[in-house]
Amino acid sequence: MKPEKVFRVGSVSASVFVNTVDTENGKREIRNVNLQRRYKDGDEWKSSSSFGLGDIPQAMSALQLAFDYVAEKEAEVS
């Protein structure tokens, strides 16, 4: 599944995924955020969900951007 939106700050990315669920009031979109850090191991790029002290400010910024995006989408009236 491809993310709806990706926010990158340095080596950290917050990806927003949208799922459609059936409710008693009809279909509803639910968004979830995946946070990861990219790093290079030799010649190969890898991902991790572990963050060091230097990564945390980037993670916080990426999450804030994702939060603002998801909150705006949740506030939209269809």
mmCIF file of the N, C-alpha and C atoms, coordinates in Angstrom:
data_MODEL
# 
_entry.id   MODEL 
# 
loop_
_atom_site.group_PDB 
_atom_site.id 
_atom_site.type_symbol 
_atom_site.label_atom_id 
_atom_site.label_alt_id 
_atom_site.label_comp_id 
_atom_site.label_asym_id 
_atom_site.label_entity_id 
_atom_site.label_seq_id 
_atom_site.pdbx_PDB_ins_code 
_atom_site.Cartn_x 
_atom_site.Cartn_y 
_atom_site.Cartn_z 
_atom_site.occupancy 
_atom_site.B_iso_or_equiv 
_atom_site.pdbx_formal_charge 
_atom_site.auth_seq_id 
_atom_site.auth_comp_id 
_atom_site.auth_asym_id 
_atom_site.auth_atom_id 
_atom_site.pdbx_PDB_model_num 
ATOM 1   N N  . MET A 1 1  ? 0.836   -1.170 0.000  1.00 0.00 ? 1  MET A N  1 
ATOM 2   C CA . MET A 1 1  ? 0.000   0.000  0.000  1.00 0.00 ? 1  MET A CA 1 
ATOM 3   C C  . MET A 1 1  ? 0.887   1.241  0.000  1.00 0.00 ? 1  MET A C  1 
ATOM 4   N N  . LYS A 1 2  ? 0.544   2.194  -0.835 1.00 0.00 ? 2  LYS A N  1 
ATOM 5   C CA . LYS A 1 2  ? 1.323   3.426  -0.968 1.00 0.00 ? 2  LYS A CA 1 
ATOM 6   C C  . LYS A 1 2  ? 0.781   4.477  0.006  1.00 0.00 ? 2  LYS A C  1 
ATOM 7   N N  . PRO A 1 3  ? 1.677   5.242  0.652  1.00 0.00 ? 3  PRO A N  1 
ATOM 8   C CA . PRO A 1 3  ? 1.198   6.270  1.577  1.00 0.00 ? 3  PRO A CA 1 
ATOM 9   C C  . PRO A 1 3  ? 0.471   7.400  0.845  1.00 0.00 ? 3  PRO A C  1 
ATOM 10  N N  . GLU A 1 4  ? -0.468  8.018  1.560  1.00 0.00 ? 4  GLU A N  1 
ATOM 11  C CA . GLU A 1 4  ? -1.194  9.170  1.026  1.00 0.00 ? 4  GLU A CA 1 
ATOM 12  C C  . GLU A 1 4  ? -0.284  10.396 0.992  1.00 0.00 ? 4  GLU A C  1 
ATOM 13  N N  . LYS A 1 5  ? 0.581   10.519 1.997  1.00 0.00 ? 5  LYS A N  1 
ATOM 14  C CA . LYS A 1 5  ? 1.468   11.672 2.115  1.00 0.00 ? 5  LYS A CA 1 
ATOM 15  C C  . LYS A 1 5  ? 2.693   11.254 2.925  1.00 0.00 ? 5  LYS A C  1 
ATOM 16  N N  . VAL A 1 6  ? 3.857   11.803 2.575  1.00 0.00 ? 6  VAL A N  1 
ATOM 17  C CA . VAL A 1 6  ? 5.092   11.528 3.309  1.00 0.00 ? 6  VAL A CA 1 
ATOM 18  C C  . VAL A 1 6  ? 5.738   12.859 3.677  1.00 0.00 ? 6  VAL A C  1 
ATOM 19  N N  . PHE A 1 7  ? 6.135   12.971 4.948  1.00 0.00 ? 7  PHE A N  1 
ATOM 20  C CA . PHE A 1 7  ? 6.846   14.154 5.430  1.00 0.00 ? 7  PHE A CA 1 
ATOM 21  C C  . PHE A 1 7  ? 8.249   13.715 5.816  1.00 0.00 ? 7  PHE A C  1 
ATOM 22  N N  . ARG A 1 8  ? 9.269   14.378 5.242  1.00 0.00 ? 8  ARG A N  1 
ATOM 23  C CA . ARG A 1 8  ? 10.658  14.038 5.533  1.00 0.00 ? 8  ARG A CA 1 
ATOM 24  C C  . ARG A 1 8  ? 11.351  15.215 6.197  1.00 0.00 ? 8  ARG A C  1 
ATOM 25  N N  . VAL A 1 9  ? 12.038  14.909 7.281  1.00 0.00 ? 9  VAL A N  1 
ATOM 26  C CA . VAL A 1 9  ? 12.872  15.890 7.959  1.00 0.00 ? 9  VAL A CA 1 
ATOM 27  C C  . VAL A 1 9  ? 14.203  15.202 8.197  1.00 0.00 ? 9  VAL A C  1 
ATOM 28  N N  . GLY A 1 10 ? 15.221  15.607 7.439  1.00 0.00 ? 10 GLY A N  1 
ATOM 29  C CA . GLY A 1 10 ? 16.510  14.924 7.536  1.00 0.00 ? 10 GLY A CA 1 
ATOM 30  C C  . GLY A 1 10 ? 16.362  13.461 7.132  1.00 0.00 ? 10 GLY A C  1 
ATOM 31  N N  . SER A 1 11 ? 16.812  12.564 7.990  1.00 0.00 ? 11 SER A N  1 
ATOM 32  C CA . SER A 1 11 ? 16.761  11.128 7.685  1.00 0.00 ? 11 SER A CA 1 
ATOM 33  C C  . SER A 1 11 ? 15.493  10.463 8.203  1.00 0.00 ? 11 SER A C  1 
ATOM 34  N N  . VAL A 1 12 ? 14.581  11.257 8.783  1.00 0.00 ? 12 VAL A N  1 
ATOM 35  C CA . VAL A 1 12 ? 13.356  10.704 9.371  1.00 0.00 ? 12 VAL A CA 1 
ATOM 36  C C  . VAL A 1 12 ? 12.167  11.018 8.473  1.00 0.00 ? 12 VAL A C  1 
ATOM 37  N N  . SER A 1 13 ? 11.279  10.033 8.309  1.00 0.00 ? 13 SER A N  1 
ATOM 38  C CA . SER A 1 13 ? 10.060  10.271 7.539  1.00 0.00 ? 13 SER A CA 1 
ATOM 39  C C  . SER A 1 13 ? 8.847   9.791  8.328  1.00 0.00 ? 13 SER A C  1 
ATOM 40  N N  . ALA A 1 14 ? 7.772   10.536 8.173  1.00 0.00 ? 14 ALA A N  1 
ATOM 41  C CA . ALA A 1 14 ? 6.476   10.168 8.734  1.00 0.00 ? 14 ALA A CA 1 
ATOM 42  C C  . ALA A 1 14 ? 5.537   9.977  7.551  1.00 0.00 ? 14 ALA A C  1 
ATOM 43  N N  . SER A 1 15 ? 5.076   8.746  7.358  1.00 0.00 ? 15 SER A N  1 
ATOM 44  C CA . SER A 1 15 ? 4.211   8.418  6.232  1.00 0.00 ? 15 SER A CA 1 
ATOM 45  C C  . SER A 1 15 ? 2.782   8.254  6.716  1.00 0.00 ? 15 SER A C  1 
ATOM 46  N N  . VAL A 1 16 ? 1.848   8.910  6.035  1.00 0.00 ? 16 VAL A N  1 
ATOM 47  C CA . VAL A 1 16 ? 0.437   8.838  6.392  1.00 0.00 ? 16 VAL A CA 1 
ATOM 48  C C  . VAL A 1 16 ? -0.248  7.845  5.456  1.00 0.00 ? 16 VAL A C  1 
ATOM 49  N N  . PHE A 1 17 ? -0.884  6.845  6.058  1.00 0.00 ? 17 PHE A N  1 
ATOM 50  C CA . PHE A 1 17 ? -1.631  5.845  5.308  1.00 0.00 ? 17 PHE A CA 1 
ATOM 51  C C  . PHE A 1 17 ? -3.111  6.017  5.607  1.00 0.00 ? 17 PHE A C  1 
ATOM 52  N N  . VAL A 1 18 ? -3.943  5.847  4.587  1.00 0.00 ? 18 VAL A N  1 
ATOM 53  C CA . VAL A 1 18 ? -5.385  5.981  4.768  1.00 0.00 ? 18 VAL A CA 1 
ATOM 54  C C  . VAL A 1 18 ? -6.057  4.639  4.488  1.00 0.00 ? 18 VAL A C  1 
ATOM 55  N N  . ASN A 1 19 ? -6.960  4.257  5.373  1.00 0.00 ? 19 ASN A N  1 
ATOM 56  C CA . ASN A 1 19 ? -7.763  3.047  5.210  1.00 0.00 ? 19 ASN A CA 1 
ATOM 57  C C  . ASN A 1 19 ? -9.225  3.444  5.251  1.00 0.00 ? 19 ASN A C  1 
ATOM 58  N N  . THR A 1 20 ? -10.034 2.808  4.428  1.00 0.00 ? 20 THR A N  1 
ATOM 59  C CA . THR A 1 20 ? -11.472 3.047  4.429  1.00 0.00 ? 20 THR A CA 1 
ATOM 60  C C  . THR A 1 20 ? -12.143 1.910  5.172  1.00 0.00 ? 20 THR A C  1 
ATOM 61  N N  . VAL A 1 21 ? -12.977 2.270  6.142  1.00 0.00 ? 21 VAL A N  1 
ATOM 62  C CA . VAL A 1 21 ? -13.689 1.258  6.934  1.00 0.00 ? 21 VAL A CA 1 
ATOM 63  C C  . VAL A 1 21 ? -15.184 1.506  6.823  1.00 0.00 ? 21 VAL A C  1 
ATOM 64  N N  . ASP A 1 22 ? -15.954 0.438  6.932  1.00 0.00 ? 22 ASP A N  1 
ATOM 65  C CA . ASP A 1 22 ? -17.414 0.541  6.932  1.00 0.00 ? 22 ASP A CA 1 
ATOM 66  C C  . ASP A 1 22 ? -17.901 0.737  8.359  1.00 0.00 ? 22 ASP A C  1 
ATOM 67  N N  . THR A 1 23 ? -18.749 1.737  8.545  1.00 0.00 ? 23 THR A N  1 
ATOM 68  C CA . THR A 1 23 ? -19.358 1.982  9.852  1.00 0.00 ? 23 THR A CA 1 
ATOM 69  C C  . THR A 1 23 ? -20.870 1.958  9.669  1.00 0.00 ? 23 THR A C  1 
ATOM 70  N N  . GLU A 1 24 ? -21.587 2.026  10.755 1.00 0.00 ? 24 GLU A N  1 
ATOM 71  C CA . GLU A 1 24 ? -23.055 2.043  10.644 1.00 0.00 ? 24 GLU A CA 1 
ATOM 72  C C  . GLU A 1 24 ? -23.550 3.331  9.989  1.00 0.00 ? 24 GLU A C  1 
ATOM 73  N N  . ASN A 1 25 ? -22.689 4.344  9.923  1.00 0.00 ? 25 ASN A N  1 
ATOM 74  C CA . ASN A 1 25 ? -23.036 5.609  9.266  1.00 0.00 ? 25 ASN A CA 1 
ATOM 75  C C  . ASN A 1 25 ? -22.422 5.719  7.869  1.00 0.00 ? 25 ASN A C  1 
ATOM 76  N N  . GLY A 1 26 ? -21.935 4.620  7.324  1.00 0.00 ? 26 GLY A N  1 
ATOM 77  C CA . GLY A 1 26 ? -21.322 4.627  6.000  1.00 0.00 ? 26 GLY A CA 1 
ATOM 78  C C  . GLY A 1 26 ? -19.815 4.444  6.078  1.00 0.00 ? 26 GLY A C  1 
ATOM 79  N N  . LYS A 1 27 ? -19.165 4.711  4.973  1.00 0.00 ? 27 LYS A N  1 
ATOM 80  C CA . LYS A 1 27 ? -17.710 4.542  4.915  1.00 0.00 ? 27 LYS A CA 1 
ATOM 81  C C  . LYS A 1 27 ? -17.014 5.708  5.615  1.00 0.00 ? 27 LYS A C  1 
ATOM 82  N N  . ARG A 1 28 ? -15.868 5.408  6.232  1.00 0.00 ? 28 ARG A N  1 
ATOM 83  C CA . ARG A 1 28 ? -15.082 6.426  6.932  1.00 0.00 ? 28 ARG A CA 1 
ATOM 84  C C  . ARG A 1 28 ? -13.606 6.169  6.661  1.00 0.00 ? 28 ARG A C  1 
ATOM 85  N N  . GLU A 1 29 ? -12.861 7.248  6.484  1.00 0.00 ? 29 GLU A N  1 
ATOM 86  C CA . GLU A 1 29 ? -11.416 7.122  6.280  1.00 0.00 ? 29 GLU A CA 1 
ATOM 87  C C  . GLU A 1 29 ? -10.707 7.260  7.619  1.00 0.00 ? 29 GLU A C  1 
ATOM 88  N N  . ILE A 1 30 ? -9.797  6.339  7.889  1.00 0.00 ? 30 ILE A N  1 
ATOM 89  C CA . ILE A 1 30 ? -8.973  6.348  9.094  1.00 0.00 ? 30 ILE A CA 1 
ATOM 90  C C  . ILE A 1 30 ? -7.526  6.495  8.643  1.00 0.00 ? 30 ILE A C  1 
ATOM 91  N N  . ARG A 1 31 ? -6.814  7.415  9.263  1.00 0.00 ? 31 ARG A N  1 
ATOM 92  C CA . ARG A 1 31 ? -5.409  7.624  8.907  1.00 0.00 ? 31 ARG A CA 1 
ATOM 93  C C  . ARG A 1 31 ? -4.490  7.163  10.034 1.00 0.00 ? 31 ARG A C  1 
ATOM 94  N N  . ASN A 1 32 ? -3.386  6.555  9.643  1.00 0.00 ? 32 ASN A N  1 
ATOM 95  C CA . ASN A 1 32 ? -2.349  6.108  10.573 1.00 0.00 ? 32 ASN A CA 1 
ATOM 96  C C  . ASN A 1 32 ? -1.011  6.630  10.081 1.00 0.00 ? 32 ASN A C  1 
ATOM 97  N N  . VAL A 1 33 ? -0.095  6.838  11.012 1.00 0.00 ? 33 VAL A N  1 
ATOM 98  C CA . VAL A 1 33 ? 1.221   7.382  10.669 1.00 0.00 ? 33 VAL A CA 1 
ATOM 99  C C  . VAL A 1 33 ? 2.299   6.366  11.033 1.00 0.00 ? 33 VAL A C  1 
ATOM 100 N N  . ASN A 1 34 ? 3.204   6.133  10.092 1.00 0.00 ? 34 ASN A N  1 
ATOM 101 C CA . ASN A 1 34 ? 4.358   5.273  10.306 1.00 0.00 ? 34 ASN A CA 1 
ATOM 102 C C  . ASN A 1 34 ? 5.593   6.166  10.339 1.00 0.00 ? 34 ASN A C  1 
ATOM 103 N N  . LEU A 1 35 ? 6.396   6.024  11.391 1.00 0.00 ? 35 LEU A N  1 
ATOM 104 C CA . LEU A 1 35 ? 7.598   6.839  11.561 1.00 0.00 ? 35 LEU A CA 1 
ATOM 105 C C  . LEU A 1 35 ? 8.824   5.953  11.389 1.00 0.00 ? 35 LEU A C  1 
ATOM 106 N N  . GLN A 1 36 ? 9.764   6.384  10.571 1.00 0.00 ? 36 GLN A N  1 
ATOM 107 C CA . GLN A 1 36 ? 10.985  5.600  10.382 1.00 0.00 ? 36 GLN A CA 1 
ATOM 108 C C  . GLN A 1 36 ? 12.176  6.489  10.084 1.00 0.00 ? 36 GLN A C  1 
ATOM 109 N N  . ARG A 1 37 ? 13.337  5.913  10.305 1.00 0.00 ? 37 ARG A N  1 
ATOM 110 C CA . ARG A 1 37 ? 14.612  6.592  10.052 1.00 0.00 ? 37 ARG A CA 1 
ATOM 111 C C  . ARG A 1 37 ? 15.358  5.783  8.997  1.00 0.00 ? 37 ARG A C  1 
ATOM 112 N N  . ARG A 1 38 ? 15.890  6.472  8.002  1.00 0.00 ? 38 ARG A N  1 
ATOM 113 C CA . ARG A 1 38 ? 16.687  5.816  6.961  1.00 0.00 ? 38 ARG A CA 1 
ATOM 114 C C  . ARG A 1 38 ? 18.162  6.021  7.277  1.00 0.00 ? 38 ARG A C  1 
ATOM 115 N N  . TYR A 1 39 ? 18.936  4.985  7.028  1.00 0.00 ? 39 TYR A N  1 
ATOM 116 C CA . TYR A 1 39 ? 20.381  5.089  7.229  1.00 0.00 ? 39 TYR A CA 1 
ATOM 117 C C  . TYR A 1 39 ? 21.070  4.169  6.226  1.00 0.00 ? 39 TYR A C  1 
ATOM 118 N N  . LYS A 1 40 ? 22.343  4.441  6.006  1.00 0.00 ? 40 LYS A N  1 
ATOM 119 C CA . LYS A 1 40 ? 23.113  3.656  5.050  1.00 0.00 ? 40 LYS A CA 1 
ATOM 120 C C  . LYS A 1 40 ? 24.031  2.710  5.802  1.00 0.00 ? 40 LYS A C  1 
ATOM 121 N N  . ASP A 1 41 ? 23.958  1.436  5.433  1.00 0.00 ? 41 ASP A N  1 
ATOM 122 C CA . ASP A 1 41 ? 24.799  0.387  6.002  1.00 0.00 ? 41 ASP A CA 1 
ATOM 123 C C  . ASP A 1 41 ? 25.688  -0.118 4.864  1.00 0.00 ? 41 ASP A C  1 
ATOM 124 N N  . GLY A 1 42 ? 26.895  0.411  4.795  1.00 0.00 ? 42 GLY A N  1 
ATOM 125 C CA . GLY A 1 42 ? 27.759  0.103  3.646  1.00 0.00 ? 42 GLY A CA 1 
ATOM 126 C C  . GLY A 1 42 ? 27.194  0.800  2.421  1.00 0.00 ? 42 GLY A C  1 
ATOM 127 N N  . ASP A 1 43 ? 26.859  0.021  1.387  1.00 0.00 ? 43 ASP A N  1 
ATOM 128 C CA . ASP A 1 43 ? 26.262  0.576  0.162  1.00 0.00 ? 43 ASP A CA 1 
ATOM 129 C C  . ASP A 1 43 ? 24.739  0.451  0.159  1.00 0.00 ? 43 ASP A C  1 
ATOM 130 N N  . GLU A 1 44 ? 24.177  -0.137 1.197  1.00 0.00 ? 44 GLU A N  1 
ATOM 131 C CA . GLU A 1 44 ? 22.746  -0.444 1.233  1.00 0.00 ? 44 GLU A CA 1 
ATOM 132 C C  . GLU A 1 44 ? 21.983  0.502  2.171  1.00 0.00 ? 44 GLU A C  1 
ATOM 133 N N  . TRP A 1 45 ? 20.851  1.009  1.673  1.00 0.00 ? 45 TRP A N  1 
ATOM 134 C CA . TRP A 1 45 ? 19.972  1.842  2.503  1.00 0.00 ? 45 TRP A CA 1 
ATOM 135 C C  . TRP A 1 45 ? 19.034  0.955  3.292  1.00 0.00 ? 45 TRP A C  1 
ATOM 136 N N  . LYS A 1 46 ? 18.864  1.265  4.572  1.00 0.00 ? 46 LYS A N  1 
ATOM 137 C CA . LYS A 1 46 ? 17.986  0.491  5.443  1.00 0.00 ? 46 LYS A CA 1 
ATOM 138 C C  . LYS A 1 46 ? 17.073  1.440  6.217  1.00 0.00 ? 46 LYS A C  1 
ATOM 139 N N  . SER A 1 47 ? 16.040  0.866  6.829  1.00 0.00 ? 47 SER A N  1 
ATOM 140 C CA . SER A 1 47 ? 15.092  1.624  7.642  1.00 0.00 ? 47 SER A CA 1 
ATOM 141 C C  . SER A 1 47 ? 15.088  1.074  9.054  1.00 0.00 ? 47 SER A C  1 
ATOM 142 N N  . SER A 1 48 ? 14.779  1.957  10.000 1.00 0.00 ? 48 SER A N  1 
ATOM 143 C CA . SER A 1 48 ? 14.704  1.553  11.402 1.00 0.00 ? 48 SER A CA 1 
ATOM 144 C C  . SER A 1 48 ? 13.614  2.363  12.092 1.00 0.00 ? 48 SER A C  1 
ATOM 145 N N  . SER A 1 49 ? 13.028  1.768  13.121 1.00 0.00 ? 49 SER A N  1 
ATOM 146 C CA . SER A 1 49 ? 12.065  2.499  13.947 1.00 0.00 ? 49 SER A CA 1 
ATOM 147 C C  . SER A 1 49 ? 12.708  2.884  15.273 1.00 0.00 ? 49 SER A C  1 
ATOM 148 N N  . SER A 1 50 ? 14.034  2.808  15.325 1.00 0.00 ? 50 SER A N  1 
ATOM 149 C CA . SER A 1 50 ? 14.804  3.173  16.509 1.00 0.00 ? 50 SER A CA 1 
ATOM 150 C C  . SER A 1 50 ? 15.464  4.532  16.254 1.00 0.00 ? 50 SER A C  1 
ATOM 151 N N  . PHE A 1 51 ? 15.417  5.408  17.258 1.00 0.00 ? 51 PHE A N  1 
ATOM 152 C CA . PHE A 1 51 ? 15.920  6.757  17.083 1.00 0.00 ? 51 PHE A CA 1 
ATOM 153 C C  . PHE A 1 51 ? 16.930  7.100  18.165 1.00 0.00 ? 51 PHE A C  1 
ATOM 154 N N  . GLY A 1 52 ? 18.062  7.658  17.753 1.00 0.00 ? 52 GLY A N  1 
ATOM 155 C CA . GLY A 1 52 ? 19.068  8.130  18.694 1.00 0.00 ? 52 GLY A CA 1 
ATOM 156 C C  . GLY A 1 52 ? 18.758  9.561  19.108 1.00 0.00 ? 52 GLY A C  1 
ATOM 157 N N  . LEU A 1 53 ? 19.531  10.072 20.029 1.00 0.00 ? 53 LEU A N  1 
ATOM 158 C CA . LEU A 1 53 ? 19.322  11.416 20.551 1.00 0.00 ? 53 LEU A CA 1 
ATOM 159 C C  . LEU A 1 53 ? 19.279  12.464 19.446 1.00 0.00 ? 53 LEU A C  1 
ATOM 160 N N  . GLY A 1 54 ? 20.155  12.343 18.472 1.00 0.00 ? 54 GLY A N  1 
ATOM 161 C CA . GLY A 1 54 ? 20.190  13.316 17.379 1.00 0.00 ? 54 GLY A CA 1 
ATOM 162 C C  . GLY A 1 54 ? 19.022  13.199 16.417 1.00 0.00 ? 54 GLY A C  1 
ATOM 163 N N  . ASP A 1 55 ? 18.361  12.033 16.391 1.00 0.00 ? 55 ASP A N  1 
ATOM 164 C CA . ASP A 1 55 ? 17.231  11.821 15.489 1.00 0.00 ? 55 ASP A CA 1 
ATOM 165 C C  . ASP A 1 55 ? 15.918  12.331 16.070 1.00 0.00 ? 55 ASP A C  1 
ATOM 166 N N  . ILE A 1 56 ? 15.849  12.474 17.380 1.00 0.00 ? 56 ILE A N  1 
ATOM 167 C CA . ILE A 1 56 ? 14.574  12.787 18.034 1.00 0.00 ? 56 ILE A CA 1 
ATOM 168 C C  . ILE A 1 56 ? 14.005  14.139 17.605 1.00 0.00 ? 56 ILE A C  1 
ATOM 169 N N  . PRO A 1 57 ? 14.804  15.205 17.495 1.00 0.00 ? 57 PRO A N  1 
ATOM 170 C CA . PRO A 1 57 ? 14.215  16.469 17.010 1.00 0.00 ? 57 PRO A CA 1 
ATOM 171 C C  . PRO A 1 57 ? 13.630  16.339 15.597 1.00 0.00 ? 57 PRO A C  1 
ATOM 172 N N  . GLN A 1 58 ? 14.299  15.594 14.723 1.00 0.00 ? 58 GLN A N  1 
ATOM 173 C CA . GLN A 1 58 ? 13.777  15.364 13.376 1.00 0.00 ? 58 GLN A CA 1 
ATOM 174 C C  . GLN A 1 58 ? 12.481  14.563 13.437 1.00 0.00 ? 58 GLN A C  1 
ATOM 175 N N  . ALA A 1 59 ? 12.443  13.561 14.308 1.00 0.00 ? 59 ALA A N  1 
ATOM 176 C CA . ALA A 1 59 ? 11.241  12.741 14.457 1.00 0.00 ? 59 ALA A CA 1 
ATOM 177 C C  . ALA A 1 59 ? 10.074  13.591 14.964 1.00 0.00 ? 59 ALA A C  1 
ATOM 178 N N  . MET A 1 60 ? 10.356  14.459 15.928 1.00 0.00 ? 60 MET A N  1 
ATOM 179 C CA . MET A 1 60 ? 9.311   15.330 16.463 1.00 0.00 ? 60 MET A CA 1 
ATOM 180 C C  . MET A 1 60 ? 8.775   16.270 15.384 1.00 0.00 ? 60 MET A C  1 
ATOM 181 N N  . SER A 1 61 ? 9.654   16.813 14.561 1.00 0.00 ? 61 SER A N  1 
ATOM 182 C CA . SER A 1 61 ? 9.226   17.716 13.486 1.00 0.00 ? 61 SER A CA 1 
ATOM 183 C C  . SER A 1 61 ? 8.394   16.974 12.447 1.00 0.00 ? 61 SER A C  1 
ATOM 184 N N  . ALA A 1 62 ? 8.843   15.798 12.048 1.00 0.00 ? 62 ALA A N  1 
ATOM 185 C CA . ALA A 1 62 ? 8.102   15.005 11.060 1.00 0.00 ? 62 ALA A CA 1 
ATOM 186 C C  . ALA A 1 62 ? 6.733   14.601 11.610 1.00 0.00 ? 62 ALA A C  1 
ATOM 187 N N  . LEU A 1 63 ? 6.686   14.204 12.872 1.00 0.00 ? 63 LEU A N  1 
ATOM 188 C CA . LEU A 1 63 ? 5.397   13.845 13.495 1.00 0.00 ? 63 LEU A CA 1 
ATOM 189 C C  . LEU A 1 63 ? 4.476   15.049 13.598 1.00 0.00 ? 63 LEU A C  1 
ATOM 190 N N  . GLN A 1 64 ? 5.012   16.221 13.895 1.00 0.00 ? 64 GLN A N  1 
ATOM 191 C CA . GLN A 1 64 ? 4.175   17.426 13.976 1.00 0.00 ? 64 GLN A CA 1 
ATOM 192 C C  . GLN A 1 64 ? 3.553   17.731 12.619 1.00 0.00 ? 64 GLN A C  1 
ATOM 193 N N  . LEU A 1 65 ? 4.354   17.613 11.551 1.00 0.00 ? 65 LEU A N  1 
ATOM 194 C CA . LEU A 1 65 ? 3.821   17.837 10.205 1.00 0.00 ? 65 LEU A CA 1 
ATOM 195 C C  . LEU A 1 65 ? 2.722   16.827 9.881  1.00 0.00 ? 65 LEU A C  1 
ATOM 196 N N  . ALA A 1 66 ? 2.955   15.561 10.229 1.00 0.00 ? 66 ALA A N  1 
ATOM 197 C CA . ALA A 1 66 ? 1.955   14.517 9.984  1.00 0.00 ? 66 ALA A CA 1 
ATOM 198 C C  . ALA A 1 66 ? 0.702   14.768 10.818 1.00 0.00 ? 66 ALA A C  1 
ATOM 199 N N  . PHE A 1 67 ? 0.893   15.174 12.071 1.00 0.00 ? 67 PHE A N  1 
ATOM 200 C CA . PHE A 1 67 ? -0.247  15.464 12.941 1.00 0.00 ? 67 PHE A CA 1 
ATOM 201 C C  . PHE A 1 67 ? -1.104  16.581 12.352 1.00 0.00 ? 67 PHE A C  1 
ATOM 202 N N  . ASP A 1 68 ? -0.465  17.663 11.929 1.00 0.00 ? 68 ASP A N  1 
ATOM 203 C CA . ASP A 1 68 ? -1.195  18.788 11.359 1.00 0.00 ? 68 ASP A CA 1 
ATOM 204 C C  . ASP A 1 68 ? -1.981  18.356 10.122 1.00 0.00 ? 68 ASP A C  1 
ATOM 205 N N  . TYR A 1 69 ? -1.365  17.542 9.288  1.00 0.00 ? 69 TYR A N  1 
ATOM 206 C CA . TYR A 1 69 ? -2.015  17.049 8.065  1.00 0.00 ? 69 TYR A CA 1 
ATOM 207 C C  . TYR A 1 69 ? -3.229  16.178 8.409  1.00 0.00 ? 69 TYR A C  1 
ATOM 208 N N  . VAL A 1 70 ? -3.027  15.211 9.311  1.00 0.00 ? 70 VAL A N  1 
ATOM 209 C CA . VAL A 1 70 ? -4.121  14.298 9.675  1.00 0.00 ? 70 VAL A CA 1 
ATOM 210 C C  . VAL A 1 70 ? -5.240  15.065 10.366 1.00 0.00 ? 70 VAL A C  1 
ATOM 211 N N  . ALA A 1 71 ? -4.909  15.996 11.246 1.00 0.00 ? 71 ALA A N  1 
ATOM 212 C CA . ALA A 1 71 ? -5.929  16.779 11.937 1.00 0.00 ? 71 ALA A CA 1 
ATOM 213 C C  . ALA A 1 71 ? -6.762  17.592 10.939 1.00 0.00 ? 71 ALA A C  1 
ATOM 214 N N  . GLU A 1 72 ? -6.106  18.160 9.934  1.00 0.00 ? 72 GLU A N  1 
ATOM 215 C CA . GLU A 1 72 ? -6.829  18.917 8.913  1.00 0.00 ? 72 GLU A CA 1 
ATOM 216 C C  . GLU A 1 72 ? -7.767  18.007 8.138  1.00 0.00 ? 72 GLU A C  1 
ATOM 217 N N  . LYS A 1 73 ? -7.288  16.832 7.754  1.00 0.00 ? 73 LYS A N  1 
ATOM 218 C CA . LYS A 1 73 ? -8.117  15.875 7.011  1.00 0.00 ? 73 LYS A CA 1 
ATOM 219 C C  . LYS A 1 73 ? -9.304  15.413 7.862  1.00 0.00 ? 73 LYS A C  1 
ATOM 220 N N  . GLU A 1 74 ? -9.077  15.165 9.151  1.00 0.00 ? 74 GLU A N  1 
ATOM 221 C CA . GLU A 1 74 ? -10.150 14.715 10.039 1.00 0.00 ? 74 GLU A CA 1 
ATOM 222 C C  . GLU A 1 74 ? -11.195 15.812 10.238 1.00 0.00 ? 74 GLU A C  1 
ATOM 223 N N  . ALA A 1 75 ? -10.775 17.079 10.147 1.00 0.00 ? 75 ALA A N  1 
ATOM 224 C CA . ALA A 1 75 ? -11.694 18.193 10.365 1.00 0.00 ? 75 ALA A CA 1 
ATOM 225 C C  . ALA A 1 75 ? -12.546 18.507 9.135  1.00 0.00 ? 75 ALA A C  1 
ATOM 226 N N  . GLU A 1 76 ? -12.138 17.990 7.965  1.00 0.00 ? 76 GLU A N  1 
ATOM 227 C CA . GLU A 1 76 ? -12.894 18.269 6.747  1.00 0.00 ? 76 GLU A CA 1 
ATOM 228 C C  . GLU A 1 76 ? -14.288 17.636 6.831  1.00 0.00 ? 76 GLU A C  1 
ATOM 229 N N  . VAL A 1 77 ? -15.283 18.386 6.418  1.00 0.00 ? 77 VAL A N  1 
ATOM 230 C CA . VAL A 1 77 ? -16.645 17.885 6.390  1.00 0.00 ? 77 VAL A CA 1 
ATOM 231 C C  . VAL A 1 77 ? -16.954 17.493 4.960  1.00 0.00 ? 77 VAL A C  1 
ATOM 232 N N  . SER A 1 78 ? -17.451 16.263 4.790  1.00 0.00 ? 78 SER A N  1 
ATOM 233 C CA . SER A 1 78 ? -17.746 15.821 3.420  1.00 0.00 ? 78 SER A CA 1 
ATOM 234 C C  . SER A 1 78 ? -19.215 15.958 3.100  1.00 0.00 ? 78 SER A C  1 
# 
